[in-house]
């Protein structure tokens, strides 16, 4: 079972996967916010994307 804490994940493939997926999530959230009638504001999307990129960075290092 993989830990949700990036610092505890020892499998390199798992870390790389989590890094990529969090970056992809950040891009998707930002794209969603630009759509007409989006359920999130630009500020909310920016905050979520920032969180995801920070987590991705923790998985990469």
C-alpha positions in Angstrom: 0.0 0.0 0.0 1.3 3.4 -0.9 1.5 6.2 1.6 -0.4 9.4 0.9 2.6 11.3 2.4 5.1 11.9 -0.5 8.1 11.6 1.9 7.1 8.1 2.8 6.8 6.7 -0.7 9.9 4.6 -1.5 8.9 3.2 -4.8 10.4 5.3 -7.6 7.8 4.4 -10.1 5.0 5.3 -7.7 6.6 8.6 -6.9 7.0 9.4 -10.6 3.4 8.4 -11.3 2.1 10.6 -8.5 4.3 13.5 -9.7 2.8 13.3 -13.2 -0.7 12.8 -12.1 -0.7 15.8 -9.7 0.7 18.0 -12.5 -2.0 16.8 -14.8 -4.6 17.5 -12.2 -3.3 21.1 -11.8 -3.6 21.7 -15.5 -7.2 20.2 -15.6 -8.3 22.4 -12.8 -7.0 25.5 -14.5 -8.6 24.5 -17.7 -11.9 23.9 -16.0 -11.9 27.4 -14.4 -11.6 29.0 -17.9 -14.7 27.4 -19.2 -18.0 29.4 -19.3 -20.2 28.5 -16.3 -17.3 26.8 -14.5 -18.2 25.6 -11.0 -15.0 27.1 -9.5 -13.7 30.6 -9.6 -10.3 31.5 -11.0 -9.0 32.1 -7.5 -10.2 28.7 -6.3 -8.7 27.0 -9.4 -5.4 28.8 -8.8 -5.3 27.6 -5.2 -6.1 24.0 -6.1 -3.5 24.1 -8.9 -0.9 25.5 -6.5 -1.7 22.8 -4.0 -1.4 20.0 -6.6 1.9 21.4 -8.0 3.3 21.6 -4.5 2.4 18.0 -3.9 3.9 17.0 -7.2 7.1 18.7 -6.3 7.2 16.8 -3.0 6.8 13.5 -4.9 9.6 14.4 -7.3 12.1 15.3 -4.6 
